[in-house]
Amino acid sequence: MKHIFIINPAAGKGKSVELVPFIQEYFKAREQEELLIEVTRYPGHAAEVARKHSEAGPCRIYSIGGDGTVNEIVNGMAGSSSALGVIPTGSGNDFIRSLHSETDVKTVITRTIEGMEKSIDLARVNDKYFINIASIGFDANVVYNAELFKKKPGITGSMAYLLSIIYTVFKHRICSIEVDIDGEKTAMNALLVAVANGRYYGGGIMPAPEAQLDDGLLDVCLVSEVSRLKILSLFPKYIKGRHGVIKQVSFKKCKKVKILSETEFSLNIDGEILTAKCADFEIIQSGIRVILPC
């Protein structure tokens, strides 16, 4: 078996690279297996490395970084028979919460190397794959603004999202959209729409608490327009996955979702922010293999 570790040197404020000696030492007892460690040098490099090795044959590719690194690797290895291992060293580390609750990084490394592979669903929006959650509207702007707060000294990932929510309340514009869910069309003024494969994003926020990684369905959370004051009372429930009690919130399970707007909206794809007037989502059942820690 070939094991490729792709390391984002910026993740964990530089501590990701410090794991290299630990990994190398662990593989000394696994002489029959091939180890390769790649440190990314620029945006998109992780996808290039993952694509190169996946195209050469089945292997295990480990992401050492945050959710952005995971997303890059997923886009590089999608469609291959290689397996993804996730070593969380970023500020949010949300996708991994849907797989297991272990937090000690070195324990995650050893248990993942020894772990079993499992097929889970993969999602796609327009021409990009995602493994966790994509969204439009208010929370996409929250993600964008949170990245600005994370650059401030002493601000953690969760704290950055909370500060960003408050900041975004006073800056956000409501989206007028048409939503097509498995052929059922609805026009709405949306505060946000989250399309989920996993359960968590934004440092532990739960937009779709019933989402499952292997059910062959997308979980859609739709929140219609509310006042600024209502947003501040809604988000404590949203963070904990208890927002279903609010009348402006609804949930759907589906195979495909299409969102159209006459004006551009922010589109969050596993933490990457783009802009679009159309977001076309679909689920790919059992579309990727992941490694579950033993």
C-alpha positions as CSV (number, residue, x, y, z in Angstrom):
1,M,0.0,0.0,0.0
2,K,1.2,3.5,-0.8
3,H,0.5,6.2,1.8
4,I,0.7,9.8,0.7
5,F,0.5,12.5,3.4
6,I,-0.4,16.0,2.1
7,I,0.5,18.7,4.6
8,N,-0.7,22.3,4.6
9,P,2.1,24.1,6.3
10,A,-0.1,27.0,7.3
11,A,-2.6,24.9,9.2
12,G,-2.4,24.9,13.0
13,K,-0.2,28.0,12.8
14,G,2.6,25.9,11.4
15,K,2.4,22.9,13.7
16,S,1.3,20.6,10.9
17,V,4.8,20.3,9.6
18,E,6.1,19.3,13.0
19,L,4.2,16.0,12.7
20,V,6.5,14.8,9.9
21,P,9.1,13.2,12.2
22,F,6.3,11.4,14.1
23,I,4.9,10.0,10.8
24,Q,8.3,8.9,9.6
25,E,9.1,7.2,12.8
26,Y,5.8,5.3,12.8
27,F,6.5,3.9,9.3
28,K,9.9,2.5,10.2
29,A,8.0,-0.6,11.4
30,R,6.0,-0.8,8.2
31,E,8.9,-1.4,5.7
32,Q,6.7,-3.1,3.2
33,E,4.6,0.0,2.7
34,E,5.5,3.1,0.7
35,L,5.5,6.5,2.5
36,L,5.5,9.8,0.7
37,I,5.1,13.2,2.4
38,E,4.2,16.3,0.3
39,V,4.1,19.8,1.8
40,T,1.8,22.2,-0.2
41,R,3.4,25.3,-1.6
42,Y,0.4,27.3,-3.1
43,P,-3.4,27.2,-3.4
44,G,-4.5,24.2,-5.5
45,H,-1.3,22.3,-4.9
46,A,-3.0,19.7,-2.7
47,A,-5.5,18.9,-5.5
48,E,-2.6,18.5,-8.0
49,V,-0.7,16.1,-5.7
50,A,-3.9,14.1,-4.9
51,R,-4.8,13.9,-8.6
52,K,-1.3,12.8,-9.7
53,H,-1.1,9.9,-7.2
54,S,-4.7,8.8,-7.6
55,E,-4.3,8.5,-11.3
56,A,-1.2,6.3,-10.8
57,G,-3.2,3.7,-8.9
58,P,-5.1,3.1,-5.7
59,C,-3.5,4.6,-2.6
60,R,-4.3,6.2,0.7
61,I,-4.1,10.0,0.8
62,Y,-4.0,11.7,4.1
63,S,-5.0,15.4,4.5
64,I,-3.1,17.2,7.3
65,G,-4.7,20.6,7.5
66,G,-8.2,22.0,7.8
67,D,-11.4,21.6,5.9
68,G,-10.0,23.6,3.0
69,T,-7.2,21.1,2.5
70,V,-9.6,18.2,2.7
71,N,-11.7,19.9,0.0
72,E,-8.7,20.4,-2.3
73,I,-7.7,16.8,-1.9
74,V,-11.3,15.6,-2.6
75,N,-11.3,17.5,-5.8
76,G,-8.1,15.9,-6.8
77,M,-9.0,12.3,-6.0
78,A,-12.7,12.3,-6.9
79,G,-13.6,9.4,-9.2
80,S,-10.6,7.3,-8.2
81,S,-10.4,4.2,-6.0
82,S,-8.0,5.8,-3.5
83,A,-9.1,6.4,0.1
84,L,-9.1,9.6,2.1
85,G,-7.7,9.9,5.6
86,V,-8.3,13.1,7.6
87,I,-5.8,14.4,10.1
88,P,-7.4,17.6,11.5
89,T,-5.0,20.4,12.2
90,G,-6.9,23.4,11.0
91,S,-9.0,26.0,12.9
92,G,-12.5,24.5,12.2
93,N,-12.0,20.8,11.5
94,D,-15.7,20.3,10.9
95,F,-15.9,17.4,8.4
96,I,-14.1,15.0,10.8
97,R,-16.8,15.6,13.4
98,S,-19.2,13.5,11.3
99,L,-16.7,10.6,11.3
100,H,-15.4,10.4,14.9
101,S,-14.7,12.4,18.1
102,E,-11.0,11.7,18.7
103,T,-9.1,15.0,19.2
104,D,-5.5,14.0,19.9
105,V,-3.7,14.5,16.6
106,K,-1.1,11.8,17.0
107,T,-3.7,9.3,18.1
108,V,-5.8,10.2,15.0
109,I,-2.7,9.6,12.8
110,T,-1.9,6.2,14.1
111,R,-5.6,5.1,14.3
112,T,-6.2,6.3,10.8
113,I,-3.2,4.5,9.3
114,E,-4.5,1.3,10.9
115,G,-8.1,2.1,10.0
116,M,-10.6,0.5,7.7
117,E,-12.0,2.0,4.5
118,K,-15.6,2.8,3.9
119,S,-17.5,4.4,1.0
120,I,-19.5,7.5,1.8
121,D,-21.4,10.0,-0.4
122,L,-19.8,12.8,-2.3
123,A,-21.5,16.0,-3.4
124,R,-21.0,18.4,-6.3
125,V,-22.0,21.9,-7.0
126,N,-21.5,23.2,-10.5
127,D,-18.0,22.0,-11.4
128,K,-16.7,21.5,-7.9
129,Y,-16.9,18.6,-5.5
130,F,-17.5,18.9,-1.8
131,I,-17.6,16.4,1.0
132,N,-19.2,18.3,3.8
133,I,-21.5,21.4,3.4
134,A,-22.1,24.1,0.8
135,S,-24.3,27.1,1.4
136,I,-25.4,30.5,0.0
137,G,-26.5,33.7,1.6
138,F,-25.9,34.9,5.2
139,D,-23.8,32.0,6.4
140,A,-21.5,32.1,3.3
141,N,-20.8,35.8,4.2
142,V,-20.2,34.6,7.8
143,V,-17.6,32.2,6.6
144,Y,-15.9,34.9,4.5
145,N,-15.9,37.4,7.4
146,A,-14.8,34.7,9.9
147,E,-11.6,34.2,7.9
148,L,-10.8,37.9,8.5
149,F,-11.4,37.5,12.2
150,K,-9.2,34.4,12.4
151,K,-6.2,36.4,11.4
152,K,-6.5,38.5,14.6
153,P,-4.2,37.4,17.4
154,G,-5.9,35.2,20.1
155,I,-9.1,34.5,18.2
156,T,-10.0,30.8,17.8
157,G,-12.0,29.3,15.0
158,S,-15.2,29.2,17.0
159,M,-14.8,32.7,18.4
160,A,-14.2,34.0,14.9
161,Y,-17.5,32.6,13.7
162,L,-19.4,34.1,16.6
163,L,-17.9,37.5,16.0
164,S,-18.6,37.1,12.3
165,I,-22.2,36.4,12.8
166,I,-22.7,39.6,14.8
167,Y,-20.7,41.6,12.2
168,T,-22.6,40.1,9.2
169,V,-26.0,40.8,10.7
170,F,-25.4,44.5,9.9
171,K,-23.9,44.0,6.5
172,H,-25.9,41.2,4.9
173,R,-28.4,41.6,2.0
174,I,-31.3,39.1,1.5
175,C,-31.1,36.9,-1.6
176,S,-34.2,36.6,-3.9
177,I,-33.9,33.2,-5.3
178,E,-35.7,30.3,-7.0
179,V,-35.0,26.9,-5.4
180,D,-35.6,23.7,-7.3
181,I,-35.5,20.6,-5.1
182,D,-35.9,17.4,-7.1
183,G,-38.2,19.2,-9.5
184,E,-40.3,21.1,-6.9
185,K,-39.7,24.9,-7.5
186,T,-40.1,27.6,-4.9
187,A,-39.4,31.3,-5.0
188,M,-38.2,32.9,-1.8
189,N,-36.4,35.7,-0.1
190,A,-33.7,33.6,1.6
191,L,-31.6,34.5,4.6
192,L,-29.6,31.3,3.8
193,V,-29.7,27.9,2.2
194,A,-27.4,25.2,3.4
195,V,-26.9,22.0,1.4
196,A,-25.3,19.3,3.5
197,N,-23.7,15.9,3.2
198,G,-22.0,16.2,6.7
199,R,-23.5,17.7,9.9
200,Y,-21.1,20.4,11.0
201,Y,-19.5,23.5,9.7
202,G,-18.3,26.9,11.0
203,G,-16.5,25.4,14.1
204,G,-19.3,23.0,15.1
205,I,-22.5,24.7,13.8
206,M,-25.2,22.2,12.9
207,P,-27.3,23.4,9.9
208,A,-28.6,20.0,9.1
209,P,-28.7,17.9,12.3
210,E,-30.2,14.8,10.5
211,A,-27.6,14.7,7.7
212,Q,-25.9,11.3,7.1
213,L,-22.7,10.8,5.1
214,D,-23.9,7.5,3.6
215,D,-27.7,7.8,2.9
216,G,-27.4,8.9,-0.7
217,L,-29.2,12.2,0.0
218,L,-28.5,15.9,0.4
219,D,-30.0,17.6,3.5
220,V,-31.2,21.1,2.7
221,C,-31.9,23.7,5.3
222,L,-33.8,26.7,4.0
223,V,-34.2,29.9,6.2
224,S,-36.4,32.6,4.8
225,E,-36.0,36.3,5.4
226,V,-36.1,37.5,9.0
227,S,-35.4,40.8,10.7
228,R,-31.9,41.6,12.0
229,L,-33.1,41.2,15.6
230,K,-34.5,37.7,14.7
231,I,-31.2,36.7,13.2
232,L,-29.5,37.2,16.6
233,S,-32.1,35.1,18.3
234,L,-32.1,32.4,15.6
235,F,-28.4,31.7,15.5
236,P,-27.9,30.3,19.0
237,K,-30.4,27.6,18.0
238,Y,-28.8,27.2,14.6
239,I,-25.4,26.6,16.1
240,K,-26.8,23.8,18.2
241,G,-29.0,22.3,15.5
242,R,-32.2,23.3,17.2
243,H,-33.5,25.8,14.7
244,G,-36.2,23.6,13.3
245,V,-38.6,25.1,15.9
246,I,-38.4,28.5,14.1
247,K,-41.2,29.0,11.5
248,Q,-38.9,30.5,8.9
249,V,-36.8,27.3,8.9
250,S,-37.6,24.2,6.8
251,F,-35.7,21.0,5.9
252,K,-35.7,18.8,2.8
253,K,-33.9,15.6,1.8
254,C,-33.2,15.2,-1.9
255,K,-30.9,14.1,-4.7
256,K,-30.6,17.4,-6.6
257,V,-31.0,21.1,-5.7
258,K,-30.7,24.1,-8.1
259,I,-30.6,27.7,-6.9
260,L,-31.1,30.6,-9.3
261,S,-30.9,34.3,-8.8
262,E,-30.8,37.4,-11.0
263,T,-28.1,38.8,-8.8
264,E,-24.8,37.2,-7.7
265,F,-24.7,35.5,-4.3
266,S,-21.9,34.3,-2.1
267,L,-21.4,30.5,-2.4
268,N,-19.6,28.7,0.4
269,I,-18.1,25.3,-0.7
270,D,-16.5,23.6,2.3
271,G,-15.2,26.9,3.4
272,E,-14.1,28.3,0.0
273,I,-16.1,31.4,-1.0
274,L,-17.1,31.9,-4.6
275,T,-19.8,34.0,-6.3
276,A,-22.5,32.7,-8.6
277,K,-26.0,33.3,-10.0
278,C,-26.7,29.6,-10.3
279,A,-25.7,26.7,-8.0
280,D,-26.5,23.3,-9.2
281,F,-26.1,20.6,-6.5
282,E,-26.2,16.8,-6.7
283,I,-25.3,13.9,-4.5
284,I,-23.0,11.1,-5.7
285,Q,-23.9,8.0,-3.6
286,S,-20.8,6.1,-2.4
287,G,-18.7,8.6,-4.4
288,I,-15.6,8.5,-2.3
289,R,-13.8,6.1,0.1
290,V,-12.7,7.4,3.5
291,I,-10.5,5.8,6.2
292,L,-12.3,5.3,9.6
293,P,-9.8,5.3,12.5
294,C,-9.7,1.9,14.2
